[in-house]
Structures are given as structure tokens and as C-alpha cells.
Amino acid sequence: MPRILIADDHPLFRVGLSYTLKNLGFDVVAEAFDGQDALEKCLSMRPEAALLDVKMPRLDGLEACRQISVQIPSLRIIMLTTFSEPALVEAARNAGAAGFVSKETEASELARLINKMLELPDFRHFPVVNLPKLTVRELEVLKHLVTGLQNKEIARVLGVSPETIKDHLERLYQKLEVQDRMGAVSRARALGLA
């Protein structure tokens, strides 16, 4: 059972995430209310992974990540945020984060990413990820898209009209920040969604 620390200055989010991860089989050994608290608890509790909010009082998530990475190099850190600016992603990577995930990510997907990160021997090469929030139907469309199906074929498989698939694809392109099918397939593979 992976040992996890969660750090976020919003109690409802922190407690909710803790409860969810416990139900998904993680051992949440500590919760921290800011970066300084996270650093101290990581040093004393020695979890295998830490989920740190980027924006926290006293010591922000990036600085906490930097200090934890130096003092406990084996600890895997995922930054949690509502922001997705490329400069912030790069700052997280430079601070030693193994991953970068949107707070809108589904709990099951976050659990999958944590487990994947913990399995990799060289987690520093774990991709920095900012997952868009996709509906179940958008994920289905995306998975069929990755296998090479055309709109009419996806529509037939899912029992909807080709126009509905076109609407789903337009929303997918927007959420994945791509222009076309090839971009969506490439981004899905990069995010581990395919």
C-alpha cells in the first residue's frame, strides 16, 4: 500500500482527496496545510510520494518541492494545481517534481498516475502531466480515435450520429489544446490516455 502525503491549504480539498485516495488503496500517512508543514512531515514520516499544491502560504509548493527533493531524493512528488502555464510546469520540473497534474483530474486517473510513477525506477523521467478534464464519452471517442477509426465508424460503435462525434471531437481538440485528429492522438499518447 503506497504511503502518501497530501499538502494543500484548502481543508475541504485536502480532506476530500485524502478520503478518496484511502478508498483507492493508498495509505495517506499525513496531511499538510502549507509547504513548511509538508517539508517537516515528509522528513519525519518518509512517505513514498507527496502531492503538493503549487500555491500555499509560508512556503509555496515549488519551494517545498525543491527542498524535499534535495533532502529526500527518492521521494516522488506530484504538483497539484488549477494553473497550467508552461512556465509553471517547467518550474515544477526544475524543482524536482515527477509530475504536474490538474486538480480537475479524475481520482482514478490520479491514482493510476501515482502508481505508474511509483513503479518507474528512474522517476525523474516520468512525464510532467497536466491532464484535461474529459467526460466519459469524450474518453471513449478519444480511445476509438487513437485506434484509427473514422467519425462514422466511431458513431456506429457508440450508437450515436456522426454529427455528435464531430461535436465531441471539437470539444476534445479544445480541451487537449490541439488543432486536429493527429494532434489529439499524439497528445492522448503523451498523457497516457491511450
N, C-alpha and C positions, 0 to 999 in steps of 0.2 A: 504494500500500500504506500504510494508516494507521499512523502512528507512535504507539505506546502505551507508557505507563509503568504498572507494577503495583506497588502498595505493600501489603504485608501482613506481619505479624510472624511468621506461621506458614510456615516454609520449604516444607513439602510442598504446602500450598495455593498459595503463590506460584509455585513452580516448575511445579506441575501446570497452573495457569491460564496461565502463560506458554507452556508447551509446546502447550496446546490452542489458544490464540489464534494462535500461529505457524502451526499446521496449518490454521487457518481463514483465513489470508491476511493477518494483521496483522504488522507489524514491531515486535516488543517491543524497544524501544531501551534499556530499563533496568528493573531490579527494585530495589525499596527495602524495607528491613527495618523502618522506622518512619517517622513523619511528617516528622521533620527530614531524614532521608535522602531522602525523596520530594521535599521542597521543594528541596533542593540539586540533586538530579538533574533536576528539572523546569527549574530555572533554567539548568543547563548543557546539557542535552540537547534542550530545547524540543520535547517530543512534542506531538502534536495532541490527545491525550486521556490522562487518567490515571484509573486505577481504584484508589481508596483505601479501605482497610479503615477502618471507623469507630473501632475500638478498637485503638490501637497505643501502644507506650511512647514516652518522651521527648516527642514532640509527637503528640497524637492526630489521627485523620483529619480531624475537623471543623476543628481549628485549622490543620492543614496546608492543607486546602481553602480556608479563609479567606485565608491568606497567599498561596497560589498564585494565587487568583482576583484578588487585588489586584495582584500583580506581573506576572501573565501573563493579562490579561482574556480573551484569545481561546482559552485552553486549556479544553477540555471536561472536566469532572470527574464521574465516576460514583462514588458511595459504595457500597461493598460491605459487607453486614452480615448477621448472623444475627438481629438485633433489628429489630422493626418497629413500635415505639411511635410514635404520631402526633407526639409532641413531638420525637423524634429525626429523623423525616422533615422536620419544619418547621425544625429546627436545621440540617440539611444544606442545605435550600433557602436559608436565610438566610446560610449560609457561602459560597454561590456555586455549589453543586453543580447540575449539569444533570440528574442522575438519581440514583435511590436504588434499588438492586437487591439482592434476597436472594442470599446465597451458594448457595442451593439451586437457582437458576435454571439451566436447561439451557444449555450452552455455545453452541449455535446461536442460542438466543434472546438471550443476552447479545451475541453478535456482531451480530445484527440491530439491537439497540438502539444499540450503539456506532455502527454505520454510519448509522442513522437520525439520531442526534444530530449526527454529523459533517456530514450533508447539510443540516441546517437552518441558514439564515443567522442567525436570531435564536435561538440555542440556549438562551438564558435562559428561553424559554417552553416548552422541552422538558418534558414532564410528569415529575414525580417518580414513580418507579415502584417498587413493591415487589411483585414477581411471586411468586405462589404456585407451588409445585412441583406440576404436573399431569402425570398419566400420559398416554401417547399416546392411550389410549382416552378419557380424560376430555376431552382437547383435541378429539377427533373429535365427541364428544357436544356439547360446547360450541359448536363451529362449526355443527353442524346446528341447535342451539337458536337461535343467532343468526339463521339464515335463516328461522326461523319454524316449523320442523317440530314437530309434537306427539310425545309419547313413543312412540306406536305407529308413527308414520312413521320416527322415528329408529331404533327397534328393527328395523323391516323393512330399512332401508338398511344397518344394521350387522350384520344377521343374528343378532340376539340377542332375548331376550324383553323385553317392556315392563317387567317387574319388574326386570330387570338395568339398564335405562335409569333407572328410578326410583332404584335404589341408587347409580348413578353421579351422578345429579343431587343426591342428598343429600350425597355427598362433595364435589361441586363447590360447593354452597352453603356448606358449612363452610369449604372452602379459600379461597373468594372472599369470605368473610365477608358473605354476603347471605342474605336470607330466602326469595326466590322466583325464578321464571324471569325476570321483568322485571329484578330486581336483578342476576342473573347476566349477562344480555345487556348491561346498562349497564356493569357492571364489566369485562366482556370487551372492550367497545369502548374504554373508558378506558385499559385496559392494552395496547391494540394487539394483542389476541389474536384479534380478529375482523376 
